[in-house]
Amino acid sequence: QVQLVESGGGLVRPGGSLTLSCTLSGSVFSRNVFNWFRQAPGYHREFVAAIFSGGRANYADSVKGRFTISRDNAKNTVYLQMNSLNPEDTAVYYCYAPSVNTWGQGTQVTVSS
């Protein structure tokens, strides 16, 4: 069974940082593309970042320069380093592997003073 498990969410003050993790089981990690999406209350789920098997990354304009996606194939884990967080980044963050059409359960990120 293919499964994605996220962790690392929490409450942070504006300007702060968080790192999210997403660990894959049941599939060959190194071949997979991984995406991070987020969904704020009352809004559609939106793309945040993607990382390809060779390490190339894409970002939404709203997070470019603040967020960094990375992967550790030895740990079957993809990360989302989030810096300079602001209240508009508050959302549930989801990891998604399109090649196996699997979503994680989501992790809440709240940016508030």
One Martini backbone bead per residue (centre of mass of N, CA, C, O) as a GRO file, in nm:
protein
  113
    1GLN     BB    1   0.094   0.038   0.025
    2VAL     BB    2   0.053   0.361  -0.048
    3GLN     BB    3   0.225   0.624   0.146
    4LEU     BB    4   0.172   0.949   0.300
    5VAL     BB    5   0.364   1.138   0.552
    6GLU     BB    6   0.318   1.412   0.745
    7SER     BB    7   0.522   1.681   0.896
    8GLY     BB    8   0.578   2.001   1.093
    9GLY     BB    9   0.360   2.149   1.189
   10GLY     BB   10   0.222   2.478   1.309
   11LEU     BB   11   0.304   2.749   1.515
   12VAL     BB   12   0.382   3.080   1.384
   13ARG     BB   13   0.536   3.364   1.340
   14PRO     BB   14   0.586   3.622   1.176
   15GLY     BB   15   0.890   3.544   0.998
   16GLY     BB   16   0.907   3.257   1.025
   17SER     BB   17   0.981   2.898   1.055
   18LEU     BB   18   0.940   2.587   0.858
   19THR     BB   19   0.944   2.219   0.840
   20LEU     BB   20   0.843   1.988   0.611
   21SER     BB   21   0.737   1.643   0.591
   22CYS     BB   22   0.760   1.355   0.350
   23THR     BB   23   0.674   1.010   0.360
   24LEU     BB   24   0.741   0.720   0.172
   25SER     BB   25   0.542   0.424   0.103
   26GLY     BB   26   0.527   0.157  -0.145
   27SER     BB   27   0.753   0.302  -0.323
   28VAL     BB   28   0.965   0.445  -0.553
   29PHE     BB   29   1.107   0.729  -0.473
   30SER     BB   30   1.320   0.821  -0.700
   31ARG     BB   31   1.083   0.828  -0.936
   32ASN     BB   32   0.934   1.055  -0.796
   33VAL     BB   33   0.711   1.301  -0.788
   34PHE     BB   34   0.672   1.603  -0.586
   35ASN     BB   35   0.412   1.769  -0.401
   36TRP     BB   36   0.290   2.083  -0.285
   37PHE     BB   37   0.001   2.172  -0.107
   38ARG     BB   38  -0.275   2.407  -0.031
   39GLN     BB   39  -0.543   2.483   0.223
   40ALA     BB   40  -0.765   2.721   0.283
   41PRO     BB   41  -1.022   2.855   0.417
   42GLY     BB   42  -1.239   2.886   0.136
   43TYR     BB   43  -1.031   2.740  -0.050
   44HIS     BB   44  -0.850   2.617  -0.282
   45ARG     BB   45  -0.634   2.405  -0.385
   46GLU     BB   46  -0.277   2.474  -0.401
   47PHE     BB   47   0.009   2.525  -0.545
   48VAL     BB   48   0.362   2.528  -0.440
   49ALA     BB   49   0.547   2.257  -0.508
   50ALA     BB   50   0.818   2.089  -0.698
   51ILE     BB   51   0.988   1.764  -0.743
   52PHE     BB   52   1.217   1.593  -0.916
   53SER     BB   53   1.422   1.326  -0.961
   54GLY     BB   54   1.675   1.535  -1.029
   55GLY     BB   55   1.584   1.816  -0.846
   56ARG     BB   56   1.397   1.978  -0.981
   57ALA     BB   57   1.219   2.297  -0.937
   58ASN     BB   58   0.896   2.430  -0.844
   59TYR     BB   59   0.704   2.746  -0.806
   60ALA     BB   60   0.512   2.951  -0.669
   61ASP     BB   61   0.501   3.287  -0.666
   62SER     BB   62   0.416   3.319  -0.354
   63VAL     BB   63   0.704   3.141  -0.263
   64LYS     BB   64   0.923   3.259  -0.405
   65GLY     BB   65   1.221   3.281  -0.202
   66ARG     BB   66   1.097   3.120   0.070
   67PHE     BB   67   1.080   2.838  -0.053
   68THR     BB   68   1.205   2.487  -0.011
   69ILE     BB   69   1.258   2.206  -0.204
   70SER     BB   70   1.334   1.864  -0.105
   71ARG     BB   71   1.544   1.556  -0.116
   72ASP     BB   72   1.571   1.212   0.033
   73ASN     BB   73   1.625   0.905  -0.090
   74ALA     BB   74   1.727   0.748   0.168
   75LYS     BB   75   1.445   0.855   0.334
   76ASN     BB   76   1.185   0.898   0.165
   77THR     BB   77   1.206   1.230   0.160
   78VAL     BB   78   1.027   1.536   0.167
   79TYR     BB   79   1.076   1.894   0.169
   80LEU     BB   80   0.960   2.212   0.337
   81GLN     BB   81   1.104   2.516   0.339
   82MET     BB   82   0.987   2.789   0.552
   83ASN     BB   83   1.008   3.135   0.504
   84SER     BB   84   0.877   3.423   0.578
   85LEU     BB   85   0.616   3.406   0.722
   86ASN     BB   86   0.263   3.451   0.670
   87PRO     BB   87  -0.075   3.455   0.713
   88GLU     BB   88  -0.121   3.355   0.407
   89ASP     BB   89   0.013   3.059   0.481
   90THR     BB   90  -0.234   2.960   0.603
   91ALA     BB   91  -0.268   2.598   0.618
   92VAL     BB   92  -0.309   2.301   0.462
   93TYR     BB   93  -0.057   2.063   0.402
   94TYR     BB   94   0.022   1.876   0.101
   95CYS     BB   95   0.116   1.570  -0.022
   96TYR     BB   96   0.208   1.466  -0.369
   97ALA     BB   97   0.190   1.168  -0.591
   98PRO     BB   98   0.113   1.134  -0.921
   99SER     BB   99   0.218   0.843  -1.004
  100VAL     BB  100   0.020   0.726  -0.743
  101ASN     BB  101  -0.218   0.897  -0.652
  102THR     BB  102  -0.111   1.040  -0.364
  103TRP     BB  103  -0.210   1.150  -0.044
  104GLY     BB  104  -0.186   1.310   0.225
  105GLN     BB  105  -0.330   1.422   0.535
  106GLY     BB  106  -0.195   1.660   0.649
  107THR     BB  107  -0.071   1.991   0.767
  108GLN     BB  108  -0.075   2.241   0.997
  109VAL     BB  109  -0.046   2.596   0.925
  110THR     BB  110   0.021   2.873   1.154
  111VAL     BB  111   0.013   3.233   1.114
  112SER     BB  112   0.073   3.408   1.425
  113SER     BB  113   0.064   3.657   1.695
   0.00000   0.00000   0.00000
